[in-house]
Amino acid sequence: MTATNGAPDPGRDTHFGFRTVGIDDKQAMVDEVFDKVAPRYDFMNDLMSGGLHRVWKDILVTAVNPPRNEQLFSALDVAGGTGDVAFRIVHAGGAGARVTVCDTSEEMLAVGRSRAAQRGLERRVRFTAGNAEMLPFPDRNFNACTIAFGIRNVPRIDIALAELFRVLRPGSRFLCLEFSSVDVPGFDAAYDFYSFNVIPALGRAVTGNAEAYRYLVESIRRFPKPVAFADMITAAGFRRAGFRLLTGGVVALHSGWRL
Ligand SMILES: C[S@@+](CC[C@H](N)C(=O)[O-])C[C@H]1O[C@@H](n2cnc3c(N)ncnc32)[C@H](O)[C@@H]1O
């Protein structure tokens, strides 16, 4: 709910795309979006990004740097959806690499479990229902934590960052891939046109749901700028927070260490 005078109440309101919504209402709206698009989610990612999401995810996994030996390496991929990042981590690592995918959408998790079964990876990639704001894992549990294109969907980002910090082992790294802001003259206008016109139309054609993809585009514009997000990572307790812009700022890879 918004405040009675119609102005957003910073304590109780947030954004769902460009709409102001009650902070307690947002998660159900986000879950509805991903439950609906789950069966076509991976195909749409390839279509919308021209396959670039694979390159961005590979850059993330290179930064995770899972050991290529038998040593147990246990990673958590929050908002991991259909397991795309998780599969890449186990492929990049040795026999000891394990990933737990944690996500709020049962439909996204169901697609992920079936992809894991097709790849024979059920024992190495596990799918768990859970909210980034209240991770169902013990303190200091994982050798790495990742979140790809997930953090902007979370209603209370500061709480999710604190949770990621809590479950990470000291000496380990948090990595976050997220859409960012394009600031290249000429490219920014083309990117805006593509985002606000082409993506919702593709969403309608492929999933029958233009609204879900309008939310995607709007939520990207609402997300904090890279320096501000790096400050939030530091505020959660991480050290050496930094970021790297990819593809002219379409995406940012943020990181921080729990020391
Ligand atoms: C854009 S998808 C990203 C999926 C995957 N990481 C990828 O890169 O392909 C965003 C995911 O965030 C999940 N999500 C949204 N809010 C969440 C929350 N509070 N906690 C955990 N997952 C959440 C959604 O269900 C969805 O699977």
The ligand as an SDF file (V2000), in Angstrom:
LIG
                    3D

 27 29  0  0  0  0  0  0  0  0999 V2000
   15.7330  -12.9760  -14.2180 C   0  0  0  0  0  0  0  0  0  0  0  0
   15.6110  -14.4760  -13.3160 S   0  0  0  0  0  0  0  0  0  0  0  0
   17.3010  -14.9940  -13.2010 C   0  0  0  0  0  0  0  0  0  0  0  0
   17.4590  -16.4900  -13.1910 C   0  0  0  0  0  0  0  0  0  0  0  0
   18.9060  -16.9790  -13.3160 C   0  0  0  0  0  0  0  0  0  0  0  0
   19.7280  -16.4630  -12.2550 N   0  0  0  0  0  0  0  0  0  0  0  0
   19.5000  -16.6230  -14.6540 C   0  0  0  0  0  0  0  0  0  0  0  0
   20.3810  -15.7720  -14.6870 O   0  0  0  0  0  0  0  0  0  0  0  0
   19.0830  -17.1900  -15.6670 O   0  0  0  0  0  0  0  0  0  0  0  0
   15.2840  -13.8960  -11.6790 C   0  0  0  0  0  0  0  0  0  0  0  0
   15.0130  -14.9940  -10.6870 C   0  0  0  0  0  0  0  0  0  0  0  0
   14.9270  -14.4000   -9.3870 O   0  0  0  0  0  0  0  0  0  0  0  0
   13.9880  -15.1660   -8.6420 C   0  0  0  0  0  0  0  0  0  0  0  0
   13.6120  -14.3850   -7.4480 N   0  0  0  0  0  0  0  0  0  0  0  0
   12.8490  -13.2690   -7.3980 C   0  0  0  0  0  0  0  0  0  0  0  0
   12.7610  -12.8310   -6.1350 N   0  0  0  0  0  0  0  0  0  0  0  0
   13.5040  -13.6650   -5.3730 C   0  0  0  0  0  0  0  0  0  0  0  0
   13.8210  -13.7090   -3.9820 C   0  0  0  0  0  0  0  0  0  0  0  0
   13.3520  -12.8010   -3.1310 N   0  0  0  0  0  0  0  0  0  0  0  0
   14.6070  -14.7120   -3.5400 N   0  0  0  0  0  0  0  0  0  0  0  0
   15.0930  -15.6480   -4.4020 C   0  0  0  0  0  0  0  0  0  0  0  0
   14.8220  -15.6550   -5.7180 N   0  0  0  0  0  0  0  0  0  0  0  0
   14.0400  -14.6750   -6.2020 C   0  0  0  0  0  0  0  0  0  0  0  0
   12.8940  -15.4070   -9.6600 C   0  0  0  0  0  0  0  0  0  0  0  0
   12.0080  -16.4190   -9.2770 O   0  0  0  0  0  0  0  0  0  0  0  0
   13.7110  -15.7410  -10.9050 C   0  0  0  0  0  0  0  0  0  0  0  0
   13.9630  -17.1100  -10.9940 O   0  0  0  0  0  0  0  0  0  0  0  0
  1  2  1  0
  2  3  1  0
  2 10  1  0
  3  4  1  0
  4  5  1  0
  5  6  1  0
  5  7  1  0
  7  8  2  0
  7  9  1  0
 10 11  1  0
 11 12  1  0
 11 26  1  0
 12 13  1  0
 13 14  1  0
 13 24  1  0
 14 15  1  0
 14 23  1  0
 15 16  2  0
 16 17  1  0
 17 18  1  0
 17 23  2  0
 18 19  1  0
 18 20  2  0
 20 21  1  0
 21 22  2  0
 22 23  1  0
 24 25  1  0
 24 26  1  0
 26 27  1  0
M  CHG  2   2   1   9  -1
M  END
$$$$
